[in-house]
Amino acid sequence: MSKRDDLIAKYADALKEKCGVKADMAFLTKVTIGCGPSIYNRDSSTVSATDPKELDRVKKNFLIKKLGLKDGPKLDEGISAVMDQYGRSTRAKYRAVVYYLLAVHFRKKSTYN
């Protein structure tokens, strides 16, 4: 198995254990590949739910640029819902898992087709 495959398996476990979600492995693989090399860096591979700048980056770079959503309070509500689903007490949230959950939340899985 490649390092990326190992990470995808780790993300699927996180989805199951932390979020109670059975991962769509094909979609999770696409999201992980879409994260690019950031998944291999300890700092950039995670999202801090307590850092407003980090959450703003997720909103601007993923939700608006990647998924094509319009800025507004719904985006912040969606991010908050995903952070609650992941578990606010989970200190380091995997970026690929957060992006997976956001794409599902906003019904934008088709962006990865």
Secondary structure, 3 states (H helix, E strand, C coil): CCHHHHHHHHHHHHHHHHHCCCCCHHHHHHHHHHCHHHHHCCCCCEECCCCHHHHHHHHHHHHHHHCCCCCCHHHHHHHHHHHHHHCCCCCCEEHHHHHHHHHHHCCCHHHHC
